[in-house]
Amino acid sequence: MMSAINPIGGISGFSGISGISGMSGLSDKLDLDEAAKTSSPNTDFARMLSKGLESVQASQDKANDLAVQVANGQLQDPAQYTMAANEASLGLQMTLAVRNKAVEAFQEIMRMQA
């Protein structure tokens, strides 16, 4: 279900992606500098996933900042906020779709007979 867009309060239902707000910690745990030297498919996928999540978080932050500017009357063109909010919403929907497919794939693997 899509959450409604409120031009004054930002995107209702979430104020960012709270569950993954610490993405810098993920890249520290993965040691991406070392991973760049070895460059296996797993580290490439982890790097791509990390960058994608950071991009979604950045679009959420941009939409929230523009929502505050609209509310304060500082933003001359409210269409900028509308576009940023739509971009953030689509990014979140794509992230959820990828997560759901990954969970489905994991569940399918767990159902396989040994």
C-alpha distances in whole Angstrom, upper triangle without the diagonal:
4,7,9,13,16,19,21,19,17,13,12,11,13,16,17,16,18,19,20,22,26,26,29,30,29,31,34,33,33,36,35,39,40,37,38,42,41,38,37,34,32,33,32,28,28,29,27,24,25,26,22,21,23,22,18,20,22,20,18,21,23,20,20,24,24,22,25,27,26,26,29,30,32,29,31,28,25,24,24,21,19,20,19,16,15,17,15,12,12,15,12,10,13,14,11,12,16,16,14,17,19,19,19,22,23,23,25,27,28,28,31,35,37
4,6,9,12,15,18,16,14,10,10,9,11,14,15,15,17,18,20,21,24,24,28,29,28,30,33,33,33,36,34,38,39,37,38,41,41,37,37,34,32,32,31,28,28,28,26,23,24,24,21,19,21,20,16,18,20,17,15,19,19,16,17,21,20,18,21,24,22,23,26,27,28,26,27,25,21,20,20,18,15,16,16,12,11,13,12,8,10,12,10,8,12,13,12,13,16,16,16,18,21,20,21,24,25,25,27,30,30,31,34,37,39
4,7,9,13,15,13,11,7,6,6,9,12,13,14,16,17,19,20,23,24,27,29,28,30,33,33,33,36,35,38,40,38,38,42,42,39,38,35,34,34,32,29,29,29,27,24,25,24,21,19,21,20,16,17,19,16,14,17,18,14,15,18,18,16,19,21,19,19,23,24,25,23,25,23,19,19,19,16,14,16,15,11,11,13,12,9,11,13,11,10,14,15,13,15,18,18,18,21,23,22,24,26,27,27,30,32,32,33,36,40,42
4,6,10,12,11,9,7,6,8,10,13,14,16,18,20,22,22,26,26,29,31,30,32,35,36,36,38,37,40,42,40,41,44,44,41,41,38,37,36,35,32,32,32,29,27,27,27,24,22,23,22,18,18,20,17,15,17,17,14,14,18,17,14,17,19,17,17,21,21,23,21,23,21,17,16,17,14,12,14,14,10,11,14,13,10,13,15,13,13,17,18,17,19,22,22,21,24,26,26,27,30,31,31,33,36,36,37,40,43,45
4,6,9,8,7,5,6,9,11,12,13,16,18,21,22,21,25,26,28,30,30,32,34,35,35,38,36,39,42,40,40,44,44,41,41,38,37,36,35,32,31,31,29,27,26,26,23,21,22,20,17,17,18,15,13,15,15,11,11,14,13,10,14,15,13,14,17,18,19,17,19,17,13,13,14,11,9,11,11,8,9,12,11,9,12,14,13,14,17,18,18,20,23,23,23,26,28,28,29,32,33,33,35,38,38,39,42,45,47
4,6,6,5,6,6,10,11,12,14,17,19,22,23,22,26,27,30,32,32,33,36,37,37,39,38,41,44,42,42,46,46,43,43,41,39,39,37,35,34,33,31,29,29,28,25,24,24,22,19,19,19,16,14,15,15,11,11,14,12,9,12,14,11,11,14,15,17,16,18,16,12,13,14,11,10,13,13,10,12,15,13,12,16,18,16,17,21,21,21,23,26,26,26,29,31,31,32,35,36,36,38,41,41,42,45,49,50
4,6,6,8,9,13,14,13,16,19,21,24,25,23,27,28,30,32,33,34,36,38,38,40,39,41,44,42,42,46,47,44,44,42,41,39,38,36,35,34,32,30,29,28,26,24,24,22,20,19,19,16,14,15,14,10,10,12,10,7,9,10,8,8,12,12,14,12,14,12,9,10,11,8,8,12,11,9,12,14,14,14,17,18,18,19,22,23,23,25,28,28,29,31,33,33,35,37,38,39,41,43,44,45,48,51,53
4,6,9,10,13,14,13,16,19,20,24,25,23,27,28,30,32,33,34,36,38,39,40,39,42,45,43,43,47,48,45,46,44,42,41,39,37,36,35,33,32,30,29,27,26,25,23,21,20,20,17,15,15,15,11,10,11,10,6,7,9,7,5,9,10,13,12,15,14,11,13,14,10,11,15,14,12,15,17,16,16,19,21,20,22,25,25,25,28,30,30,31,33,35,35,37,39,40,41,43,45,45,47,49,53,54
4,7,7,10,10,9,13,16,17,20,22,20,24,25,27,29,30,32,34,35,36,38,37,39,42,41,41,45,45,43,43,41,39,38,37,35,34,33,31,29,28,27,25,23,23,22,19,18,18,16,13,13,14,11,8,11,10,7,8,11,9,8,11,13,15,14,17,17,13,15,15,12,12,15,14,11,14,17,15,14,18,19,18,20,23,23,23,25,27,27,28,31,32,32,34,37,37,38,40,42,42,44,46,50,51
4,6,9,9,8,10,13,15,18,19,18,21,22,25,27,27,29,31,32,33,35,34,36,39,38,38,42,42,40,40,38,36,35,34,32,30,30,28,26,25,24,22,20,19,18,15,14,15,12,10,10,11,7,6,9,8,5,8,10,10,9,13,14,15,14,17,16,12,13,13,9,10,12,10,8,11,13,11,11,15,15,14,16,19,19,20,22,24,24,25,28,29,29,31,34,34,35,37,39,40,41,44,47,49
4,7,7,7,9,12,14,17,17,17,21,21,24,26,26,28,30,31,32,34,33,36,38,36,37,40,41,38,38,36,34,33,32,30,28,28,26,24,23,23,20,18,18,17,14,13,14,12,9,11,12,8,8,11,11,9,11,14,13,13,16,18,19,17,20,18,14,15,14,11,10,12,10,7,9,11,9,8,12,13,11,13,16,16,16,19,21,21,22,25,26,26,28,30,31,32,34,36,36,38,40,44,46
4,6,7,10,12,14,16,18,18,22,23,26,27,27,29,32,32,33,35,35,38,40,38,39,42,43,40,40,37,35,35,34,31,30,30,28,26,25,25,22,20,21,20,16,16,17,15,12,14,15,12,11,14,14,11,13,16,15,15,18,20,21,20,22,21,17,18,18,14,14,16,14,11,13,15,12,11,14,15,13,14,18,18,17,20,22,21,22,25,26,26,28,30,31,31,34,36,36,37,40,44,45
4,7,9,11,12,14,16,16,20,21,24,25,25,28,30,30,31,34,33,36,38,36,37,41,41,38,38,36,33,33,32,30,28,28,27,24,24,24,21,19,20,20,16,15,18,16,12,15,17,14,13,16,17,14,16,20,19,18,21,23,24,23,26,24,21,21,21,17,16,18,16,13,14,16,13,11,14,15,12,13,17,16,15,18,20,19,19,23,24,23,25,28,28,28,31,33,33,34,37,40,42
4,6,7,8,11,13,12,16,18,21,22,22,24,26,27,28,30,30,33,35,33,34,38,38,35,35,33,31,30,30,27,25,25,24,21,20,21,19,16,16,17,13,12,14,13,10,11,14,12,10,14,15,13,15,18,18,18,20,23,23,22,25,24,20,21,20,16,16,17,15,12,14,15,11,10,14,13,10,13,16,14,14,17,19,17,19,22,22,22,24,27,27,28,30,32,32,34,36,40,41
4,7,8,11,12,11,15,16,19,20,21,23,25,26,27,29,28,31,34,32,33,37,37,35,35,33,31,30,29,27,25,25,24,21,20,20,18,15,15,15,12,10,12,12,8,9,11,10,8,11,13,11,12,15,16,16,18,20,20,20,23,22,19,20,18,15,16,17,14,11,14,14,11,11,15,14,12,15,17,16,16,19,20,19,21,24,24,24,27,29,29,30,33,34,34,36,39,42,43
4,6,9,9,8,12,13,16,17,18,19,22,23,23,26,25,28,30,29,29,33,33,31,31,29,27,26,26,23,21,21,20,17,16,16,15,11,11,12,9,7,9,9,6,7,10,9,8,11,13,13,14,17,18,18,20,22,22,21,24,23,20,20,18,15,16,16,13,11,13,13,9,10,13,11,9,13,15,13,13,17,18,17,19,22,22,22,25,26,26,28,30,31,32,34,36,40,41
4,6,6,6,10,11,14,15,15,17,19,20,21,23,23,26,28,26,27,31,31,29,28,27,24,23,23,21,18,19,18,15,13,14,13,9,10,11,8,6,10,10,8,9,13,12,12,15,17,16,18,20,21,22,24,26,25,24,27,26,23,23,21,18,19,19,15,14,15,14,10,11,13,11,8,12,13,10,11,15,15,14,16,19,18,19,22,23,23,24,27,28,28,31,33,36,37
4,6,5,9,11,14,14,14,17,19,19,21,23,23,26,28,27,28,32,32,30,30,28,25,24,25,22,20,20,20,17,15,16,15,12,12,14,12,9,12,14,11,11,15,15,13,16,19,18,19,22,23,23,25,27,27,26,29,28,26,26,24,21,22,22,19,17,19,18,14,15,17,15,12,15,16,13,14,17,17,15,18,21,20,20,23,24,24,25,28,29,29,31,34,37,37
4,6,8,10,13,13,12,16,17,17,18,21,21,25,26,25,26,30,29,28,27,26,23,22,23,20,17,18,18,15,14,16,15,11,12,15,12,11,14,16,13,14,18,18,17,20,22,21,22,25,27,26,28,31,30,29,33,31,29,29,27,24,24,24,21,19,20,19,16,16,18,15,12,15,16,12,12,16,16,13,15,18,17,16,20,21,20,22,25,25,25,28,30,33,34
4,5,6,10,10,9,12,14,14,15,18,18,21,23,21,23,26,26,24,24,23,20,19,19,17,14,15,15,12,10,12,12,8,9,12,10,8,12,14,12,13,16,17,17,19,21,21,22,25,26,27,28,31,30,29,32,31,28,28,26,23,24,23,20,19,20,18,15,16,17,14,12,15,15,11,12,16,15,13,16,18,16,17,20,21,20,22,25,25,25,28,30,33,34
4,6,8,9,10,12,14,15,16,18,18,21,23,22,24,27,27,26,26,25,22,21,21,19,16,16,17,14,11,13,13,9,9,12,10,7,10,13,11,11,14,16,14,16,19,19,20,22,24,24,26,28,27,26,30,29,27,27,24,22,23,23,19,18,20,18,15,16,18,15,13,17,17,14,15,19,18,16,19,22,20,20,24,25,24,26,29,29,29,32,34,37,37
4,5,6,7,10,11,12,13,15,16,18,20,20,21,24,25,24,24,24,21,19,20,18,15,15,16,14,11,13,14,10,9,13,13,10,12,15,14,14,17,19,18,19,22,23,23,25,27,28,29,31,30,29,32,32,30,30,27,25,26,26,22,22,23,21,18,20,21,18,16,20,19,16,18,21,19,17,21,23,21,21,25,25,24,26,29,29,29,32,34,37,37
4,5,5,7,9,10,11,13,13,16,18,17,18,21,22,20,21,20,17,15,16,15,12,11,12,10,7,9,10,8,7,11,11,9,11,14,14,14,17,19,18,20,22,23,24,26,28,29,30,32,30,29,33,31,30,30,26,25,26,25,21,21,22,20,17,19,20,16,15,18,18,14,16,19,17,16,19,21,19,20,23,23,22,25,28,27,28,31,32,35,35
4,5,5,6,9,10,11,11,13,16,15,17,20,21,20,21,21,18,16,16,16,13,12,14,12,9,10,13,11,9,12,14,12,13,16,16,16,18,21,20,21,24,25,25,27,30,30,31,33,31,30,34,33,32,31,28,27,28,27,23,24,25,22,20,22,23,19,19,22,21,18,20,23,20,19,23,24,22,23,27,26,25,28,31,30,30,34,35,38,37
4,5,5,6,9,10,11,14,15,15,17,20,20,20,21,21,18,15,17,17,13,13,15,14,10,13,15,13,12,15,16,14,16,19,19,18,21,24,23,24,27,28,28,30,32,33,34,36,34,34,37,36,35,34,31,30,31,30,26,26,28,25,22,24,25,21,20,23,22,19,21,23,21,19,23,24,21,22,26,26,24,27,29,28,28,32,33,36,35
4,5,5,6,9,9,13,14,13,15,18,18,17,17,17,14,12,14,13,9,10,12,10,8,11,13,11,11,14,15,14,16,19,19,19,22,24,24,25,28,29,29,31,33,34,35,37,35,34,38,36,35,34,31,30,31,29,26,26,27,24,21,23,23,20,19,21,20,17,18,21,18,17,20,21,18,19,23,22,21,24,26,25,25,29,30,33,32
4,5,5,6,6,9,11,10,12,15,15,15,16,16,13,10,12,12,9,8,11,10,7,9,12,11,11,14,16,15,16,19,20,20,22,24,25,25,28,29,30,32,34,35,36,38,36,35,37,36,35,34,31,30,31,29,26,27,28,24,22,24,24,20,20,23,21,18,20,22,19,19,22,23,20,22,25,24,23,26,28,27,27,31,32,34,33
4,5,5,7,9,11,11,13,15,16,16,17,18,16,13,15,15,12,11,15,14,11,13,16,15,14,17,19,18,19,22,23,22,24,27,27,27,30,32,32,34,36,37,37,40,37,37,40,39,38,37,34,33,34,33,29,30,31,28,25,28,28,24,24,26,25,21,24,26,23,22,25,26,23,24,28,27,25,28,30,29,29,33,34,36,35
4,6,8,11,11,11,14,16,16,16,16,17,14,12,14,15,11,12,15,14,11,14,17,16,15,19,20,19,21,24,24,24,27,29,28,30,32,33,34,36,38,39,40,42,40,39,42,41,40,39,36,35,36,34,31,31,32,29,27,28,28,24,24,26,25,21,23,25,22,20,24,24,21,22,25,24,22,25,28,26,26,30,30,33,31
4,6,9,9,8,11,13,12,12,12,13,10,8,11,11,8,9,12,12,10,13,15,15,15,18,20,19,21,24,24,24,27,29,29,30,33,34,35,37,39,40,41,43,41,39,42,41,40,39,36,35,36,34,30,31,31,28,26,28,27,24,23,25,23,20,22,24,20,19,23,23,19,21,24,22,21,24,26,24,25,29,29,31,30
4,6,6,6,9,10,11,12,13,15,12,9,12,13,10,10,14,14,12,14,17,17,16,19,21,21,22,25,26,26,28,30,31,31,34,35,36,37,40,41,42,43,41,40,43,42,41,40,37,36,37,35,32,33,33,30,28,30,30,26,26,28,26,23,25,27,23,23,26,26,23,25,28,26,25,28,30,28,28,32,32,34,33
4,5,5,6,9,10,9,11,13,11,7,9,11,9,7,11,12,10,11,15,15,15,17,20,20,20,23,24,24,26,29,29,30,32,34,35,36,38,40,40,42,40,38,41,40,39,38,35,34,35,33,30,31,31,28,26,28,28,24,24,27,24,22,24,25,22,22,25,25,22,24,27,25,24,28,29,27,29,32,32,35,33
4,5,5,7,9,10,13,15,14,10,11,14,12,10,14,16,14,14,18,19,17,20,22,22,22,25,27,27,28,31,32,32,34,36,37,38,40,42,42,44,41,40,42,41,41,40,36,36,37,35,32,33,34,30,29,31,31,27,28,30,27,25,28,29,26,25,29,28,26,28,31,29,28,32,33,31,32,36,36,38,36
4,5,5,7,9,11,14,13,10,12,14,13,12,15,17,15,17,20,21,20,22,25,25,25,28,30,30,31,34,35,35,37,39,40,41,43,45,45,47,45,43,46,45,44,43,40,39,40,38,35,36,36,33,32,34,33,29,30,32,29,26,29,30,26,26,30,29,26,28,31,28,27,31,32,29,31,34,34,36,34
4,5,5,5,7,10,9,6,8,11,10,9,12,14,13,14,17,18,18,20,23,23,24,27,28,28,30,32,33,34,36,38,39,40,42,44,45,46,44,42,45,43,42,41,38,37,38,36,33,34,34,31,29,31,30,26,27,29,26,24,26,27,23,23,26,25,22,25,27,25,24,28,29,26,28,31,31,33,31
4,6,5,8,11,11,8,8,12,11,9,12,15,14,14,17,19,18,20,23,24,24,26,28,28,29,32,33,34,36,38,39,40,42,44,44,45,43,41,43,42,42,40,37,37,38,35,32,34,34,30,29,31,30,26,28,29,26,24,27,28,24,25,28,27,24,27,29,27,26,30,31,29,31,34,33,35,34
4,6,9,12,13,10,11,15,14,13,16,18,18,18,21,23,22,24,27,27,27,30,32,32,33,36,37,37,39,41,42,43,45,47,48,49,46,45,47,46,45,44,41,41,42,39,36,38,38,34,33,35,34,30,31,33,30,28,31,31,27,28,31,30,27,30,32,29,28,32,33,30,32,35,35,36,35
4,6,10,10,8,10,13,13,13,15,18,18,19,21,23,23,25,27,28,28,31,33,33,34,37,38,39,41,43,44,45,47,48,49,51,48,46,49,47,46,45,42,42,42,39,37,38,38,34,33,35,33,30,31,32,29,27,30,30,26,26,29,28,25,27,29,26,26,30,30,27,29,32,31,33,31
4,7,8,6,6,10,11,10,12,15,15,16,18,20,20,22,24,25,26,28,30,31,32,34,36,36,38,40,41,42,44,46,47,48,46,44,46,44,44,42,39,39,39,36,34,35,35,31,30,32,30,27,28,29,26,24,27,27,23,23,26,25,22,25,27,24,24,28,28,25,28,31,30,32,30
4,5,5,6,9,10,11,12,14,15,17,18,20,21,23,25,26,27,29,31,32,33,35,36,37,39,41,42,44,45,47,48,49,47,45,47,45,45,43,40,40,40,37,35,36,35,31,31,32,30,27,28,28,25,23,25,25,21,22,24,22,20,22,24,21,21,24,24,22,24,27,26,28,26
4,6,5,6,9,10,10,12,14,15,16,18,20,21,23,24,26,27,29,30,31,33,35,36,37,39,41,42,43,45,47,48,46,44,46,44,42,40,38,37,37,35,33,33,32,29,28,29,27,24,25,25,22,20,22,22,18,19,21,19,16,19,21,18,18,22,21,19,22,25,24,26,25
4,5,5,6,9,10,10,12,14,15,16,18,20,21,23,24,26,27,29,30,32,33,35,36,38,39,41,42,44,45,47,45,43,45,43,42,40,37,37,37,34,32,32,31,28,27,28,26,23,23,24,21,19,21,20,17,17,19,18,14,17,19,16,16,20,20,18,20,23,22,25,23
4,5,5,6,8,10,10,12,14,15,16,18,20,21,22,24,26,27,28,30,31,33,34,36,37,39,40,42,43,45,43,41,43,41,40,39,36,35,36,33,30,31,31,27,26,28,26,23,23,24,21,19,21,22,18,18,21,20,17,19,22,19,19,22,23,21,23,26,26,28,27
4,5,5,6,9,10,11,12,14,15,16,18,20,21,23,24,26,27,29,30,31,33,35,36,37,39,41,42,43,41,39,41,39,38,36,34,33,33,31,28,29,29,25,24,26,24,21,22,23,20,18,20,20,17,17,21,19,17,20,22,19,19,23,24,22,24,27,27,29,28
4,5,5,6,8,10,10,12,14,15,17,18,20,21,23,24,26,27,29,30,32,33,35,36,37,39,41,42,40,38,40,38,37,35,32,32,32,29,27,27,26,23,22,23,21,18,19,20,17,15,17,17,13,14,17,15,13,16,18,16,16,20,20,19,21,24,24,27,26
4,5,5,6,9,10,11,12,14,15,16,18,20,21,22,24,26,27,29,30,32,33,35,36,38,39,41,39,37,39,38,36,35,32,31,31,29,26,27,26,23,22,23,22,18,18,20,17,14,17,17,14,14,17,16,13,16,19,17,16,20,21,20,21,25,25,28,27
4,5,5,6,9,10,11,12,14,15,16,18,20,21,22,24,26,27,29,30,32,33,35,36,37,39,37,35,37,35,34,33,30,29,30,27,25,26,25,22,21,23,21,18,18,20,17,15,18,19,15,16,19,19,16,19,22,20,20,23,25,23,25,28,28,31,31
4,5,5,6,9,10,11,12,14,15,17,19,20,21,23,24,26,27,29,31,32,33,35,36,37,35,33,35,33,32,30,28,27,27,25,22,23,23,19,18,20,18,15,16,17,14,13,16,16,13,14,17,16,15,18,20,19,19,23,23,23,25,28,28,31,31
4,5,5,6,9,10,11,12,14,16,17,18,20,21,23,24,26,27,29,30,32,33,35,36,35,33,35,33,31,30,27,26,26,24,21,22,21,18,17,18,16,13,13,15,12,10,13,13,10,11,14,14,12,15,17,16,17,20,21,21,22,25,26,29,29
4,5,5,6,9,10,11,12,14,15,16,18,20,21,22,24,26,27,29,30,32,33,35,33,31,34,32,31,29,26,25,26,24,21,21,22,18,17,18,18,14,14,16,14,11,14,16,13,13,17,17,15,17,20,19,19,22,24,23,25,28,29,32,32
4,5,5,6,9,10,10,12,14,15,16,18,20,21,22,24,26,27,28,30,32,33,31,29,31,29,28,27,24,23,24,21,19,20,20,16,15,17,16,13,14,16,14,12,15,17,14,15,19,19,17,20,22,22,22,25,27,26,28,31,31,35,35
4,5,5,6,9,10,11,13,14,15,17,19,20,21,23,25,26,27,29,31,32,30,28,30,28,26,25,22,21,22,19,17,17,17,13,12,14,13,9,11,13,10,8,12,13,11,12,16,16,15,18,20,20,20,23,25,25,26,29,30,33,34
4,5,5,6,9,10,11,12,14,15,17,18,20,21,23,25,26,27,29,30,29,27,30,28,26,25,22,21,21,19,16,16,17,14,12,13,13,9,9,12,10,8,11,13,11,11,15,16,15,17,19,20,20,23,24,25,26,29,30,33,34
4,5,5,6,9,10,10,12,14,15,16,18,20,21,23,24,26,27,29,27,25,28,26,25,24,21,20,21,19,16,16,17,14,12,14,14,11,11,15,13,11,14,16,15,15,18,20,18,20,23,23,23,26,28,28,29,32,33,37,37
4,5,5,6,9,10,10,12,14,15,17,18,20,21,22,24,26,27,25,23,25,23,22,21,18,17,18,16,13,14,14,11,9,12,12,8,10,13,12,11,14,16,15,16,19,20,19,21,24,24,25,27,29,29,31,33,35,38,38
4,5,5,6,9,10,11,12,14,15,17,19,20,21,23,25,26,24,22,25,23,21,20,17,16,16,14,11,11,12,9,7,9,9,6,7,10,9,8,11,13,13,13,16,18,18,19,22,23,23,26,27,28,29,32,33,37,38
4,5,5,6,9,10,11,12,14,15,17,19,20,21,23,24,23,21,24,23,21,20,18,16,17,16,12,12,14,11,8,11,12,9,9,12,13,11,13,16,15,15,18,20,20,21,24,25,25,27,29,30,31,33,35,38,39
4,5,5,6,9,10,10,12,14,15,17,18,20,21,22,21,19,22,20,19,19,15,14,16,14,11,12,13,11,9,12,13,10,11,15,15,13,16,19,18,18,22,23,23,24,27,28,28,30,32,33,34,37,38,42,42
4,5,5,6,9,10,11,12,14,15,16,18,20,21,19,17,20,18,16,15,12,11,12,11,7,8,10,7,5,9,10,8,9,13,13,12,15,17,17,18,21,22,23,24,27,28,28,30,32,33,34,37,38,42,43
4,5,5,6,9,10,11,13,14,15,17,19,20,19,17,20,19,16,16,14,11,12,12,8,8,10,8,5,8,10,9,9,12,13,12,14,17,18,18,20,22,23,24,26,27,28,30,32,33,34,36,38,42,43
4,5,5,6,9,10,11,12,14,15,17,18,17,16,19,18,16,17,14,12,14,13,10,10,13,11,9,12,14,12,12,16,17,16,18,21,21,21,23,26,25,27,29,30,31,33,35,36,37,39,41,44,45
4,5,5,6,9,10,11,12,14,15,16,15,13,16,15,13,14,10,9,11,11,7,8,11,10,8,12,14,12,13,17,17,17,19,22,22,23,25,27,27,29,31,32,33,35,37,38,39,41,43,47,47
4,5,5,6,9,10,10,12,14,15,14,12,15,13,11,11,9,6,8,8,5,5,9,8,7,9,12,12,12,15,17,17,18,21,22,22,24,26,27,28,30,32,33,34,36,38,39,41,43,46,47
4,5,5,6,9,10,11,12,14,14,13,16,15,13,14,12,9,11,12,9,8,12,12,9,12,15,14,14,17,19,18,20,22,23,23,25,28,28,29,31,33,34,35,37,39,39,41,44,47,48
4,5,5,6,9,10,11,12,11,10,14,14,12,14,11,9,12,13,10,10,14,14,12,15,17,17,17,20,22,21,23,25,26,26,29,31,31,32,35,36,37,38,40,42,42,45,47,50,51
4,5,5,6,9,10,10,9,7,11,10,8,10,8,5,9,10,8,9,12,12,12,14,17,17,17,20,22,22,23,26,27,27,29,32,32,33,36,37,38,39,41,43,44,46,48,51,52
4,5,5,6,9,10,10,9,12,11,9,11,10,6,9,11,9,8,12,13,12,14,17,17,17,20,22,22,23,26,27,27,29,31,32,33,35,37,38,39,41,43,43,45,47,51,52
4,5,5,6,9,9,9,12,13,11,14,12,9,12,15,13,12,16,17,15,17,20,20,20,23,25,25,26,28,30,30,32,34,35,35,38,39,40,41,44,45,45,47,50,53,54
4,5,5,6,5,5,9,10,9,12,11,9,12,14,12,13,16,17,16,19,21,21,22,24,26,26,28,30,32,32,34,36,37,38,40,42,42,44,46,47,48,50,52,56,57
4,5,5,6,5,8,8,6,10,10,7,10,13,12,12,15,17,16,18,21,21,22,24,26,27,28,30,32,32,34,36,37,38,40,42,43,44,46,47,48,50,52,56,57
4,6,8,8,11,12,10,13,13,11,13,16,15,14,17,19,18,19,22,23,23,25,28,28,29,31,33,33,34,37,38,38,41,43,43,44,47,48,49,51,53,57,58
4,5,8,11,13,12,15,15,13,16,18,17,17,20,22,21,22,25,26,26,28,30,30,31,34,36,36,37,40,41,41,43,45,46,47,49,51,51,53,56,59,61
4,6,7,10,9,13,13,12,15,17,17,17,20,22,21,23,26,26,27,29,31,32,33,35,37,37,39,41,42,43,45,47,47,49,51,52,53,55,57,61,62
4,6,9,10,13,12,12,15,17,16,17,20,21,21,23,25,26,26,29,31,31,32,35,36,37,38,41,41,42,45,46,47,48,51,52,53,55,57,60,62
4,6,6,9,8,8,12,13,13,14,17,18,18,20,22,23,24,26,28,29,30,32,33,34,36,38,39,40,42,44,45,46,48,50,51,53,55,58,59
4,6,9,9,10,13,14,14,16,18,19,20,22,24,25,26,28,30,31,32,34,36,37,38,40,41,43,44,46,47,49,50,52,53,55,57,61,62
4,5,6,8,9,11,12,14,15,16,18,19,21,22,24,25,27,28,30,31,33,34,36,37,39,40,42,43,45,46,48,49,51,52,54,58,59
4,5,5,7,9,10,11,13,14,15,17,19,20,21,23,25,26,27,29,31,32,33,35,36,38,39,41,42,44,45,47,48,50,52,55,57
4,5,5,6,8,10,10,12,14,15,16,18,20,21,22,24,26,27,28,30,31,33,35,36,37,39,40,42,43,45,46,48,50,53,55
4,5,5,6,9,10,11,12,14,15,16,18,20,21,22,24,26,27,29,30,32,33,35,36,37,39,41,42,43,45,47,48,52,53
4,5,5,6,8,10,10,12,14,15,16,18,20,21,22,24,26,27,28,30,31,33,34,36,37,39,40,42,43,45,47,50,52
4,6,5,6,9,10,10,12,14,15,16,18,20,21,22,24,26,27,29,30,31,33,35,36,37,39,41,42,43,45,49,51
4,5,5,6,9,10,11,12,14,15,16,18,20,21,22,24,26,27,29,30,31,33,35,36,37,39,41,42,44,47,49
4,5,5,6,9,10,10,12,14,15,16,18,20,21,22,24,26,27,28,30,32,33,35,36,37,39,41,42,46,47
4,5,5,6,9,10,11,12,14,15,16,18,20,21,22,24,26,27,28,30,31,33,34,36,37,39,41,45,46
4,5,5,6,8,10,10,12,14,15,16,18,20,21,22,24,26,27,28,30,31,33,35,36,37,39,43,45
4,5,5,6,9,10,10,12,14,15,16,18,20,21,23,24,26,27,29,30,31,33,35,36,38,42,43
4,5,5,6,9,10,10,12,14,15,16,18,20,21,22,24,26,27,29,30,32,33,35,37,40,42
4,5,5,6,9,10,11,12,14,15,16,18,20,21,22,24,26,27,29,30,32,33,35,39,40
4,5,5,6,9,10,10,12,14,15,16,18,20,21,22,24,26,27,29,30,31,33,37,39
4,5,5,6,9,10,11,12,14,15,17,18,20,21,23,24,26,27,29,30,32,36,37
4,5,5,6,9,10,10,12,14,15,16,18,20,21,22,24,26,27,29,31,34,36
4,5,5,6,9,10,10,12,14,15,16,18,20,21,22,24,26,27,29,33,34
4,5,5,6,9,10,11,12,14,15,16,18,20,21,23,24,26,27,31,33
4,5,5,6,9,10,11,12,14,15,17,18,20,21,23,24,26,30,31
4,5,5,6,9,10,10,12,14,15,16,18,20,21,22,25,28,30
4,5,5,6,9,10,10,12,14,15,16,18,20,21,23,27,28
4,5,5,6,9,10,11,12,14,15,17,18,20,21,25,27
4,5,5,6,9,10,11,12,14,15,17,18,20,24,25
4,5,5,6,9,10,11,12,14,15,17,19,22,24
4,5,5,6,9,10,10,12,14,15,17,21,22
4,5,5,6,9,10,11,12,14,16,19,21
4,5,5,6,9,10,11,12,15,18,20
4,5,5,6,9,10,11,13,16,18
4,5,5,6,9,10,11,15,16
4,5,5,6,9,10,14,15
4,5,5,6,9,12,14
4,5,5,7,10,13
4,5,5,9,10
4,6,8,9
4,6,9
4,6
4
